[in-house]
Amino acid sequence: MFDNKAILITGGTGSFGHRYVKTLLERYQPSRLIIYSRDELKQYEMQQVFNQKCMRYFIGDVRDQNRLVQAMREVDYVIHAAALKQVPAAEYNPMECIKTNIHGAENVIHAALENNIDKVIALSTDKAANPVNLYGATKLASDKLFVAANNMAGRRRTQFSVVRYGNVVGSRGSVVPFFKKLIDDGASELPITDPRMTRFWITLQQGVDFVLKNFQRMHGGEIFVPKIPSVCITDLAKAMAPHLAHKIIGIRPGEKLHEVMCPADDSHLTLEFKDHYVIRPTIRYNSRSNNYSPNELNEKSTPVEQGFEYNSGTNPDFLSIEAIKSFNQLAETP
């Protein structure tokens, strides 16, 4: 569906953008592939890797609505990946986080409607479910904006959906490269926030493939959640450095012991498909269908039980230490 189409990725110089561009270029023949971001150095570095004829690099910030409107002209699909993601940075710079993650989402929606974009998928995070930190709260607000945007679209063709998933193995700022650097630097122990801590685990390629598939599945208004395994933080440390001791340092501000992707309070809205869940909108649409089963690929679902919660601590699928090693190696595959 991406052949001869124009695709724009906000925040496209990040880990997700690099892998998404690589995948699109390998599998499809887009007419234009636009990287929209504010860091000219990262764009320059990315141009050294991806300089195909279809590539375009636009300097711009999602805080700038006029620039977004200009960048989205004659674009078919938009992936909104731009965000301020670091939890401590968001806590110390709350207004900056709000400007990018909430006002930026508003601007993306406005620009998409202005240009009659076909489909928009916004990337979310497990931290947006029952948030306890500002980053998660801003992403929850962003999710609500993109879901509600389908009503703003009225009878226009533009559809908006959200993809929510957990920790991306090896992405910048995540725990795997942090542990790896400590190990490479000769650390005598690894810092563990809490030995009970668990996280959902997904590779970058799996995340990209899930987003690509959901462009085909989406009706507009749903939040897509993949079925993925969990890891225990102590098992991750043992998989990466079985010879090193662990030092318990305590949970950092804004952290949870376990992450949630489908909250129990949304169980009446949650549908289970073979390899993913869909959280339906809390609002009713006036000019489009509110039926999400089957999806556009004719995949059928069943409602989950009332009170169901998709939680990294109670997830039935946990990776063993050996499986974590394989998962990490898979994540390092270029």
C-alpha positions in Angstrom: 0.0 0.0 0.0 3.0 2.3 0.2 4.1 2.0 -3.4 4.0 5.4 -5.2 2.8 7.0 -2.0 4.2 10.0 -0.1 5.0 9.3 3.6 6.0 11.8 6.2 7.6 10.8 9.6 7.8 13.4 12.3 10.8 12.9 14.5 12.2 10.7 11.7 15.8 10.9 12.7 15.3 8.8 15.8 15.7 5.0 16.2 12.2 4.3 15.0 12.6 6.6 11.9 15.8 5.0 10.8 14.4 1.5 10.9 11.1 2.6 9.4 12.8 4.2 6.5 15.1 1.2 6.0 12.1 -1.2 6.0 10.0 1.0 3.6 12.8 1.3 1.1 13.5 -2.5 1.2 9.8 -3.5 0.7 8.2 -0.7 -1.2 8.7 2.0 -3.7 7.4 5.3 -2.2 7.2 8.4 -4.3 8.5 10.5 -1.4 9.7 9.7 2.0 9.9 12.8 4.1 11.9 13.1 7.4 10.5 16.0 9.5 12.7 16.9 12.5 14.4 19.8 14.1 18.0 18.6 14.4 20.0 19.4 11.3 23.1 17.4 12.4 21.0 14.2 12.8 19.4 14.9 9.4 22.8 15.3 7.8 24.0 12.0 9.3 20.9 10.3 8.2 21.4 11.6 4.6 24.7 9.8 4.5 22.8 6.5 5.0 19.6 7.2 3.1 20.1 9.3 0.1 17.7 7.6 -2.4 15.9 9.8 -4.9 12.6 9.6 -3.0 14.1 10.9 0.3 13.3 14.4 1.5 14.7 16.1 4.6 12.6 18.9 6.2 13.9 21.0 9.1 10.9 21.7 11.3 9.4 21.4 14.8 6.1 19.9 15.6 5.5 23.0 17.7 5.3 25.0 14.4 1.9 24.4 12.9 2.5 26.4 9.7 5.7 24.5 8.9 3.8 21.2 9.4 1.0 22.3 7.1 3.7 23.1 4.4 5.5 19.8 4.9 2.4 17.7 4.6 1.3 19.0 1.2 0.4 16.1 -1.2 1.4 13.6 1.5 -0.7 10.3 1.8 0.4 8.9 5.1 1.9 10.4 8.3 3.7 8.6 11.2 3.9 10.9 14.2 7.0 9.7 16.2 8.3 13.1 17.5 8.2 13.4 21.2 10.1 14.4 24.3 10.5 10.9 25.8 13.0 11.0 28.7 11.0 10.7 32.0 13.5 12.7 34.2 13.8 15.4 31.5 10.1 15.8 31.3 9.8 16.1 35.1 12.4 18.9 35.2 11.1 20.7 32.0 7.3 20.1 32.2 6.3 23.0 29.9 8.7 21.9 27.2 7.3 18.4 27.3 3.7 19.7 27.1 4.6 22.0 24.1 6.0 19.1 22.1 3.9 16.1 23.2 0.5 17.8 23.5 0.6 21.0 21.4 2.7 19.2 18.8 0.0 16.5 18.6 -2.6 19.3 18.0 -0.5 20.7 15.2 0.0 17.4 13.5 -3.8 16.8 13.6 -4.5 20.3 12.2 -1.9 19.9 9.4 -3.2 16.5 8.5 -6.8 17.7 8.2 -5.7 20.8 6.3 -4.0 18.6 3.7 -6.6 15.9 3.6 -4.0 13.2 4.6 -5.3 9.7 4.1 -4.1 8.0 7.3 -2.2 9.1 10.4 -0.7 6.8 13.0 0.7 8.3 16.2 3.2 6.4 18.3 2.4 6.1 22.0 3.9 4.3 25.0 2.9 2.0 27.8 3.6 4.9 30.1 0.4 6.5 28.8 -1.8 3.9 30.5 -2.5 4.9 34.1 0.4 7.5 33.9 2.4 8.4 37.0 4.8 10.7 35.3 4.5 13.8 33.1 5.8 12.1 30.0 3.0 9.4 30.3 0.4 12.0 31.1 1.3 14.1 28.0 1.2 10.9 25.8 -2.2 10.0 27.3 -3.4 13.5 26.3 -1.9 13.0 22.8 -3.6 9.7 22.4 -7.0 11.3 23.3 -6.4 14.0 20.8 -5.7 11.6 18.0 -8.7 9.5 18.8 -11.0 12.5 19.0 -9.5 13.9 15.7 -11.6 11.4 13.8 -14.7 13.4 14.9 -12.9 16.6 13.8 -12.4 15.0 10.4 -16.1 14.8 9.9 -16.8 13.5 6.4 -13.2 14.1 5.3 -11.2 10.9 4.4 -8.5 11.4 7.1 -8.3 8.6 9.6 -6.3 8.8 12.9 -5.1 5.8 15.0 -2.6 5.2 17.8 0.0 2.4 18.3 1.0 1.8 21.9 3.9 -0.6 22.8 6.5 -1.2 25.5 10.2 -0.8 25.9 12.1 -1.0 22.5 15.2 -3.2 23.0 18.3 -1.2 22.3 16.7 2.1 21.5 18.5 5.3 22.5 18.2 6.0 26.2 16.9 2.6 27.1 18.3 0.2 29.7 20.1 -2.2 27.3 22.6 0.3 25.9 23.0 1.7 29.4 23.9 -1.7 30.8 26.1 -2.4 27.8 28.2 0.7 28.3 28.7 -0.1 32.0 29.8 -3.6 31.1 32.2 -2.3 28.4 33.6 0.3 30.8 34.5 -2.5 33.3 31.8 -1.9 35.9 31.9 -4.2 38.9 28.1 -4.2 39.4 24.9 -3.3 37.6 22.4 -0.8 39.1 19.0 -2.4 39.6 16.1 -0.1 40.6 14.0 -2.8 42.1 14.4 -6.6 41.7 10.6 -7.0 41.2 10.5 -4.6 38.2 9.2 -5.9 34.9 8.8 -4.4 31.4 7.2 -5.2 28.1 9.8 -6.1 25.5 9.8 -5.5 21.8 12.5 -5.1 19.1 12.6 -2.1 16.9 11.8 -4.2 13.8 8.8 -5.7 15.5 7.6 -2.2 16.3 8.0 -1.0 12.8 6.3 -4.1 11.3 3.4 -3.6 13.8 2.9 0.0 12.6 3.1 -1.0 9.0 0.4 -3.7 9.4 -1.9 -1.3 11.4 -2.0 1.1 8.4 -3.8 -1.8 6.7 -5.9 -2.7 9.7 -7.1 0.7 10.9 -10.7 2.0 10.8 -9.6 5.2 12.6 -9.9 5.9 16.4 -8.5 2.6 17.7 -5.4 2.2 19.9 -3.4 -0.8 18.8 -1.5 -2.8 21.4 0.7 -5.8 20.3 1.0 -9.0 22.3 4.6 -9.1 23.3 6.7 -10.7 26.1 7.8 -9.3 29.4 11.2 -9.4 31.0 12.3 -9.1 34.7 15.0 -6.5 35.1 17.2 -8.9 37.1 16.9 -11.5 34.3 18.0 -8.9 31.8 21.0 -8.1 34.0 21.9 -11.8 34.3 21.5 -12.3 30.5 23.9 -9.4 29.8 26.4 -9.9 32.5 26.0 -13.1 34.5 29.3 -12.4 36.3 28.4 -9.0 37.7 26.7 -8.3 41.1 23.6 -6.2 41.3 23.3 -3.0 43.4 19.7 -2.0 44.3 19.3 1.8 43.9 15.6 2.3 44.3 12.9 3.3 41.8 13.5 6.6 40.2 11.0 9.5 40.2 8.1 8.7 37.8 8.9 5.0 37.5 6.5 2.0 38.1 7.3 -1.5 39.2 5.2 -2.8 36.2 3.9 -1.2 33.1 0.3 -1.5 31.8 -0.8 -1.3 28.1 -4.5 -2.1 28.4 -5.9 -0.7 31.7 -8.6 -2.6 33.6 -10.7 0.6 33.4 -10.8 0.2 29.6 -11.6 -3.5 29.6 -15.2 -2.8 28.4 -13.6 -1.2 25.4 -10.8 -3.7 24.7 -10.9 -6.3 21.9 -8.6 -9.3 21.6 -7.2 -10.3 18.2 -4.8 -13.2 17.5 -1.6 -11.2 18.0 -2.8 -7.8 19.3 -5.4 -5.9 21.3 -7.5 -2.9 20.2 -8.8 -0.3 22.7 -11.9 1.2 21.1 -12.7 5.0 21.6 -14.6 6.1 24.6 -16.4 8.6 22.4 -18.9 7.8 19.7 -18.3 9.0 16.2 -21.0 10.8 14.2 -19.8 10.2 10.7 -18.0 6.9 10.7 -18.3 3.4 12.0 -17.8 2.5 15.6 -17.4 -1.1 14.8 -13.8 -2.4 15.1 -14.3 -6.1 14.5 -13.6 -7.2 11.9 -10.8 -4.8 11.0 -9.9 -3.7 7.5 -8.0 -6.9 7.0 -11.1 -8.8 8.0 -9.4 -10.1 11.2 -12.0 -10.8 13.9 -11.8 -10.3 17.6 -13.5 -11.2 20.9 -14.1 -8.9 23.8 -11.9 -9.4 26.8 -13.3 -10.2 30.3 -14.4 -7.3 32.4 -11.5 -6.2 34.6 -8.9 -7.5 32.2 -5.6 -5.7 32.4 -2.6 -6.2 30.2 0.2 -5.8 32.7 3.9 -6.6 32.3 4.0 -8.2 35.8 1.1 -10.6 35.1 1.7 -11.1 31.4 1.7 -14.9 30.8 4.6 -14.6 28.3 7.9 -14.0 30.1 11.3 -14.3 28.4 13.8 -16.6 30.0 17.4 -15.5 30.4 18.4 -17.4 27.3 15.5 -16.0 25.4 16.5 -12.5 26.5 20.0 -13.1 25.0 18.5 -14.2 21.7 16.1 -11.2 21.8 19.0 -8.8 22.4 21.0 -10.3 19.5 18.0 -10.0 17.3 17.6 -6.3 18.2 21.2 -5.7 17.2 20.7 -7.0 13.7 21.0 -4.0 11.3 
